[in-house]
């Protein structure tokens, strides 16, 4: 079936060109749309960068928190028995005193002294196994972070402010001072002080 347009020849067709106003509008609309999309893309890129930066910060905070918690937990485990250790120290002190008195009483208490000595050694070994050990104080310079000075003793043999006698042992719990050593500290003899002072009679 033929349509009415079949007989129309190409030269008979009239081509109507778009008017100038339409042609001018098209590029303006396209460039406005491109500009709008570019602005939108820039905005979304900026938002994505901010979100990524926030993610990195949050991730770093979480990692730092995790490490701090692990460190705190390790520290807690290391010093968890501190109170128990502190309570056990008087027992060690009394065992030491028992040994001292047994030695003073002579041969009559030899068996008891040896028994207490074994218990005392075993007890100190157990304490050391768990990080509790006595530290040397005698002959050391006085250090208030480790020593409690109960008295001063005049001494010409030791330098001033030196621990000359330990009255009660001090203990460390790993690297922390569990109990200060109770000590007596040296001071210059009275005659040394009078020699060093200027004579006002001159």
C-alpha positions in Angstrom: 0.0 0.0 0.0 1.4 3.3 -1.1 1.4 6.3 1.1 0.9 9.8 -0.1 4.6 10.6 0.6 5.9 8.0 -1.7 5.6 10.3 -4.8 7.3 13.2 -3.1 10.7 13.9 -4.5 13.6 15.1 -2.6 13.9 18.4 -4.5 10.2 19.0 -3.7 10.9 18.9 0.0 11.4 22.1 1.9 14.0 22.0 4.6 13.3 24.5 7.3 16.6 25.4 9.1 16.4 26.1 12.9 16.1 29.7 13.6 19.1 31.5 15.0 17.6 31.9 18.5 17.3 28.2 18.9 20.8 27.6 17.7 22.2 30.1 20.2 20.2 28.6 23.1 21.5 25.1 22.7 25.3 25.7 23.5 24.3 28.0 26.4 22.1 25.3 27.9 24.8 22.6 27.4 27.5 24.8 29.0 25.3 25.6 31.9 24.5 21.9 32.4 28.3 21.1 32.2 29.1 23.8 34.7 26.4 22.6 37.1 27.6 19.0 36.8 31.3 20.1 37.3 30.3 22.0 40.5 28.3 19.0 41.7 31.3 16.7 41.0 33.7 19.0 42.8 31.3 19.1 45.8 31.0 15.3 45.9 34.8 14.9 45.5 35.4 17.2 48.5 32.8 15.3 50.6 34.4 12.0 49.7 37.9 13.4 50.6 36.5 14.7 54.0 34.8 11.3 54.6 38.1 9.5 53.8 40.1 11.8 56.1 37.5 11.2 58.9 37.8 7.4 58.3 41.6 7.6 58.5 41.5 9.6 61.8 38.9 7.3 63.3 40.8 4.2 62.3 44.0 5.7 63.8 42.1 6.5 67.0 40.8 3.0 67.3 44.2 1.5 66.7 45.8 3.8 69.4 43.0 2.9 71.8 43.5 -0.8 71.1 47.3 -0.5 71.8 46.7 1.6 75.0 44.2 -1.1 76.2 46.7 -3.8 75.6 49.4 -1.9 77.4 47.1 -1.2 80.3 46.1 -4.8 80.5 49.7 -6.0 80.4 50.5 -3.4 83.2 47.5 -4.6 85.2 48.5 -8.2 84.9 52.1 -7.5 85.8 51.2 -5.7 89.0 47.9 -7.5 89.9 49.4 -9.2 92.9 50.9 -6.1 94.5 48.6 -6.0 97.5 49.2 -9.7 98.2 53.0 -9.2 97.9 52.8 -6.3 100.4 50.9 -8.5 102.8 53.5 -11.3 102.6 56.5 -9.1 103.4 55.9 -9.1 107.2 56.0 -12.9 107.0 59.5 -12.7 105.4 60.6 -10.2 108.0 59.5 -12.5 110.9 61.3 -15.5 109.4 64.4 -13.4 109.1 64.1 -12.3 112.7 63.6 -16.0 113.8 66.8 -16.9 112.0 68.7 -14.0 113.7 67.4 -15.1 117.2 68.2 -18.7 116.5 71.8 -17.8 115.5 72.1 -15.8 118.8 70.9 -18.7 120.9 73.8 -20.9 119.9 73.9 -24.7 119.3 70.8 -25.5 121.3 68.6 -24.2 118.4 70.6 -25.5 115.5 67.9 -27.8 114.1 65.2 -25.1 114.4 67.5 -22.6 112.8 68.3 -24.8 109.8 64.5 -25.5 109.3 63.6 -21.9 109.4 66.5 -21.1 107.1 65.1 -23.5 104.5 61.6 -22.1 104.8 63.0 -18.5 104.6 65.0 -19.3 101.5 62.1 -21.1 99.8 59.8 -18.2 100.6 62.1 -15.6 99.1 62.7 -17.8 96.0 58.9 -17.9 95.5 58.6 -14.1 95.9 61.5 -13.6 93.4 59.7 -15.9 90.9 56.8 -13.4 91.0 59.0 -10.3 90.6 59.3 -9.4 94.3 62.9 -9.1 95.5 64.8 -7.2 98.2 67.2 -4.5 97.0 70.5 -3.6 98.5 70.4 -0.4 100.6 73.4 -0.5 102.9 76.4 1.5 101.7 74.2 3.3 99.1 73.6 7.1 99.0 70.3 7.9 100.7 67.5 8.0 98.2 64.0 9.1 99.4 62.4 7.3 96.5 63.7 4.0 97.9 64.6 4.6 101.6 62.8 5.8 104.7 65.4 7.4 107.1 64.4 6.6 110.7 67.5 8.0 112.3 70.9 9.7 111.6 74.1 8.2 113.0 77.4 10.1 113.3 80.0 8.3 111.2 83.5 9.2 110.2 83.9 6.1 108.0 81.0 6.7 105.6 80.3 9.8 103.5 77.5 12.0 104.7 73.9 10.9 103.7 74.9 7.3 103.2 72.8 4.4 104.4 74.9 2.8 107.2 72.3 0.3 108.6 69.2 -1.3 107.2 66.5 -1.7 109.9 64.0 -3.3 107.5 64.6 -4.5 104.0 63.1 -2.6 101.1 61.5 -4.6 98.2 60.9 -4.1 94.5 57.9 -5.4 92.6 59.5 -5.8 89.2 60.8 -2.2 88.6 58.5 -0.5 91.1 59.3 0.1 94.8 56.9 -2.1 96.8 58.2 -1.1 100.2 60.8 1.5 101.2 63.8 0.2 103.1 63.9 1.6 106.7 67.4 2.8 107.3 69.7 4.8 109.4 71.8 7.5 107.6 75.2 8.8 108.3 76.0 12.4 109.3 79.3 14.1 110.0 80.6 13.7 113.6 80.2 16.7 115.9 83.9 17.5 116.0 84.1 17.6 112.2 81.3 20.1 112.1 83.1 22.4 114.7 86.3 22.2 112.6 84.5 23.2 109.4 82.7 26.1 111.1 84.6 29.5 111.1 85.9 30.7 114.5 84.0 33.8 115.6 86.5 34.6 118.4 89.1 35.8 115.9 
